[in-house]
């Protein structure tokens, strides 16, 4: 049930939360430009994920200076230990993507086992396909000390020489999937390690783009995991330039 969901995408009933507003108001769009008259659809892609294993969701709208918007969403699923039978496709995909450049040493199935890795699968979706964002969206998918991989058109590593450790930018709307690695440092996996990370979307303040209608939903299991962790922020939707959650320091 769990690993199969990484290829699932976002259903309309889940993504309608994109229309919820952030607690802070972003700057107004350019008054001289007319916004699009067509209502913006919610982020979606084909297929239907099993929602029972959803860990958290982050959804928002990207608005350019003309007022046009594209809905985007990240869905994180329950992490799996490297040794789980259902994690085999994740291990294969992650090793294939990160066998070079993910860190000081190449990633292999053996290194994942030695470090007690857990793998967090995520889905990415948007309300349109093939439309260029007015400014590339920075996508944060985990802990900078460990690797992440992404597949999908329009989203790529910031530095192709380091495909799993340089961060990611989303330039063209569409769907994709991601895997984040977390390591305990010994062969015993710790399924709570996903909390030591940051997730979400952001743009520079001078990008003439805003990120609005930020909505974060944590599952009961996720809330329990982060409840007593100092420095864990459930939403960093400040000033209309970011929609992120995670550990920001004590």
N, C-alpha and C positions, 0 to 999 in steps of 0.2 A: 504493500500500500504506500509506503513512504517514498521509496526511491522512484517509483513509477510516476510520481507527481511532478518531477522536474521537467518533463516534457509537456505537462499540462499547462494551459494558459488561463487567462483571467476571465471569469464569467461575468455577465452583466450585473447580476445581483450583488456580487462582491464589489465591483468597480464603481457602483453608483455613489459610494462614499467619497469619490473624488470631488463631488460638488460641495463637500463641507468646507467651511472657511477656517483659516488660521486665526490664531489669537492676535496677531499683529497685522496691520494693514500695509500692503506694499505700496510703492510710489504709483501715482496715477500714470496711465498710458498717455502718450503724446496726444494732446487735445486736437491737434491739427489733422490727425489721421483718423479715418473712420474705421471702427472695428468691424469684424466680419459679421454679416447678418445671419449667417447660418449657425444654429446652436452647435456647440462643441460636443461630440459624442464622448462617451467614457472610454478609458483605455481598455482594449480587449484584443484577443487574438483567438485563433481557432482552437477547438478542443474544450474540455471541461475538466479542471483539476479536482482531485478529491480534497475537499476542504477540511476534512477531519484532522489533517496533519499540519495545517497552517500554523506557523509560529507567530508571525506578525506580518502586517501589511503597511506599506507606505505609499500614499497616493497624493497626487498634486496636479496642477495645471501649469504649463509653461506658457507665458504670455509675452509676445513681442511688442515692440513699440507701436505697432499699428492696431493692437488690440486682438489680434488673432491668437487662439489658444490651441494647445495640444495637451490632452490628458495623458499622464504617465503613471505607472505603478510598479512597485516592487513587492513581490510576495515571497517571503522566506518560509521554508518548510522545516519540519523537525529534523535536526541533525542526526546523522548516523555514524557510529563508530566504523573505522576502516574495516573491521573484521566482520561486520554484519553482512549476511548473505545478500540483503537488498542493496548494500552499498557497492557491490562489485561493478555495476555500470558507472557509478560515480568515480570510483578509483581509476577505472580504465580511462575515462574521459579526462580526469584531472591530470593523470600522469602523462597522457598524450599531449595535453596543452602545456604542461609545466615541466617537462623533462629537461628544459634548458631555460636559464634566466630567472627562475623563480626565487633564487636565493644564492647562498654561498655554494651549495651543492645541488646537483640535479635532483629532481623529485622522481622517486621510483616507488613501486609498491612496497619495497623493503624499507625505505626511509619512512614512509607513512606508518608502517607497522612499528618500527623502532621508536618513533616519536609519539605513539599513541594517538594518532590523528583522528579527529572527527571531521566529517564533511557536511557542510551546510548547503543544501540546494536552494536556489532562488530562481524565480521567474521574473522577467521584465516584459512590460507591454505598454503600448501607447494606442491612442484613439485613431491614428492614421498610419499608413504605411508608405514609406518612401518620400516623406516630406522632410526637408532639411530644417533643423531647428535654427532660429535666428542666431543663436550662439551655442556652441557645444555645451552639453550638460555634463558636469563632472559627476560621475557615479561612484560612490564609496560603498564597498562591499565586504568589509571585514577589518582585520587587524593588519597594520602595515608590516608587522614582523613575520607574517605568514603569507602564503600565496593564495591568489584567487584566479579563477579562469572564467572567461565569458565567451559564449558563442552567439552569433546572431548578426544580421546585416546592420550596419550603421553604428555599431558600438565596438570599440577597439581599445587596446592598451595605449596609454599615453606615450610610452616609449616602446616601439616594437622589439627592441633589443632585449627588453625585460617584460615579456608578455604576461607574467603573473605577479609582478611586484612593483609596477610603476603606476598603478591606478588606471582608471578607465574614463573615456569620454564617449558620449552618445551624441552623434552628429546628425543622424537621420532616423526619423521615427520608424518603428517596427517592433518586433518582439525578439526576445532572446532568453538565454538562461545562463546562470552563473553558479559556480561552486566555490565556496570559501573553506579553506583548511584552517584548523586550529589544533595545536599540539600540546600535549601534557608534558612532554619531555621524557616520558618513559612509556613502556608498552601498554600501560593501562589508560584507556581513553576517559576523558572527562566531558560528559555531554553538556555541561554548563558553560564551557569556555567561549561559546558564541557571544556571551554577554560582554566579553572584553574586546569590544570592537565598535565601529561606527558604521552606519548604513544610511543611504539616502542620496539625495540629489542637491546640487548647488550650482550657482553661476556667479561670476564676478559682479561686483556692484556697478561696474562701468560697462556692462555688457549690453545695455538697452534691452534686457530681458528680465522678467521677474518670475519667481516660482510662487504660485498662489494656491489657495484652497488646500493647504497641507492637511492631510488626515492620516493619523497613525492609529492602528488597531493592534493591540497585543492580546494574544490568547491567554487563557487562564494560566497555562503552564509557563508562558513567557513572563507574566507578571510575577509569578511565584519565584522564578529564577533570579530576577533583578530586584526584588522587593527590598532586600537588605544590603544592596551594593552601593556604597557611597560613590558619587560621581556619575551615576547612570541617569541620563536625561531622556525622558520619554519623548521629547519633541524639541528640536532646535529650529523652529520655523521663524526665526527673527528677521525682521526687515524685508521679508519677501524675496530673499535671495537663496534660501535653503529650505529643505524639508528633510531633516535627518533625525535619527535617534541613535542612542548608544552611549558608550562610556566616553566622558569628556574630561575626566580627571577630578580629583578631590580638591 
